[in-house]
Amino acid sequence: MKPTYGLVSRYGLVAFASSLDQIGPITKDVEDSAILLSLIVGKDEKDTTSIDIPKKDYTKNLKKDIKGLKIGVPKEFFGDGINPDVKEALDKTIEVYRNLGAEIINISLDVSEYSLATYYIIACAEASSNLGRFDGIRYGYRTKEFSNLKDIYRNSRSEGFGAEVKRRIILGTYVLSSGYYDAYYKKAQKVRTLVQNEFADRFKQVDVLLTPTSPVTAFKFGEKSKNPLEMYLSDICTVSVNIAGIPRNICTMWGRF
């Protein structure tokens, strides 16, 4: 369960991308997710991004029928690049909801095609800044092989960070560097606003959106680790939700929103 941005305190966690990070429970079913979410939401004085709202019992909506619920199906998430098995599962899911009385509405999210690039620019930029604190002095792993302060910094970060983390730090540092900040990071923030506005507009038409979580079925552990670009493309169905800061449930076709 990925809650609304700021609904759950992030205090005590290792920050990745501060304006994108949202945390929520991973559970065996939707009911457990609702129970845990009800317990962990709320304002935290140690997290300035946390929202001050009254406590709420999220389990109350689980047993309501969904007759009349307006489910939006964005066409951009069902086109080229979606694995046939994924599409078949989604079609079956849509039919289940339709039979339960939900209203299926086809919609469009035009700016979703820019979400992947926007997400990785913002995420990597913020990660490069947040991970700067892991220098072997104040936080994180410290190398055992050093003869001076410079060695501690260099060796601790070289040994402590994996290849993917290094890749994102380098990309993030690049888009924040002089001469590229306006061309990449600033522009990505403008696109982010467009994505947020488009989602807000669509939620005037529908109650929830139904999309795949991944364009492909589950791949084997480590299968795509040597192809980072392919791994990034696997996020294409979820990053627009991250950018918009809205909640997302990943559940089975029998789960209720």
Beta strands, then each sheet from edge to edge (+ up, - down):
strand 1: 70-74
strand 2: 103-107
strand 3: 208-209
sheet 1: 2+ 1+ 3+
end
